């Protein structure tokens, strides 16, 4: 007559699968079935299986189902191949044996350990059980270390060990530890970078992707690659866009080891310091050029990238600085939300400096005025230079090269003289050896920098021209100021305490060269 309704529990972790073929699910099932053949008072209710789950905690679907059926009295007996199948956590397995089994009047059998709570009750209370649990936990800890070490070595070798390839790539069908470009998804990655380069904010990029119903990475993997794991997001978010724009995978880098588990028992992941990441350059085909990637980082993340309520950049974002302390200026609006103004960030944080207040309307008017005057000056400069050189840019290039060479040569002579004087002072014992070493190191560094600059200038002189002026001429007499104009032609705008401004334009070095040339030619 049947007395015991049995739940057979089978478990195999990925680590066990690598190291112990005898622990396979099939093997465990055969052992339990063979045992039950000879038990007339037992009837199998079902097998509860956790295939690929660690034994260091009880957060396993098969085990949770087993516990639910125990509590619902669907089964009154549990059989396992050995204690390590229940788990490898000394405390948790001990609680199961010492509390769950007697609480629910279970018959618990561990075949290989000769444990039977009914036929041999002493087997549950013997010292052998906790000792074996300790051994099993130590084994789990040791295996965890070995697996982590093996994975780290594989990462350092350049093996990709992720479950799925990053969006824009797929695993190489001939080598699962390499990734290759997914043409369809890579086009979306390129589009996202191009939108960023064109001046779109992250919010605007998200709006574009959603408006055109472009599949999110998780949706794409589910639909195109039939991937069944993880959560699927159907709507793009700023976080998704950031994850793509910040990912060096797209410039050919393999970046792994960014997170790690706390321990073999606690499976929550924590972030790893960036200096400890495992990075392999030139690992796979790049989707984005590195110079493009770096430019996007500078445009989107290198400056103060605050956007307005519509998700658009303000005209002066990233360019406004306090003339006195160098802090970025903050933008704010009046209570009616219509009239914007700027003031010093240091002042806002109450750490000194003064307000440096200026309204956005006044700032736009001032920048427009200065920019248009600057363009007129550049047009006059180009005209004056052309009169001198008779439209020969080659002559201008050579003259500018001579000016730069002369300036750099003067600096080289100055530091060579300083080195000579330093050596004399040392020989005359006016300075000691430590002082001599310190000063000579400093002087030699500057001297070598000028020598390198002189060499580079001689090589690159032929590329110097007046084309940069054309960049300004194409926007001559502008009436409306836009962010694209500010980004293209202005480096920084410094606001003085009295509300006046100093603008540092791009191509400033070329501008200075042009002035020096005109001065040299008495123009």
Secondary structure by P-SEA (a helix, b strand, c coil): ccccbbbbbbbbcaaaaaccccccaaaaaaaaaaaacccccccccbbbbbccccccccccaaaaaaaaaaaaccccbbbccccccccccaaaaaaaaaccccccccccccccccccccccccccccaaaaaaaaaaaaaaaaaaaaaaaaaaaaaaaccccccccccccccccccccbbbbaaaaaaaaaaaaaaaaacccaaaaaaaaaaaccccaaaaaaaccccccccccccccaaaaaaaaacccccccccccccccccccccbbbbcccccbbbbcccccccccaaaaaaaaaaccccccccccccccccccccccccccbbbbbbbbccccccccccccccccccccccccccaaaaaaaaaaaaaaaaaaaaaaaaaaaaaacccaaaaaaaaaaaaaaaaaaaaaaaaaaaaaaaaaaaaccccaaaaaaaaaaaaaaaaaaaaaaaaaaaccccccaaaaaaaaaacccccccaaaaaacccbbbbcccccccccccaaaaaaaaaaaaaaacc
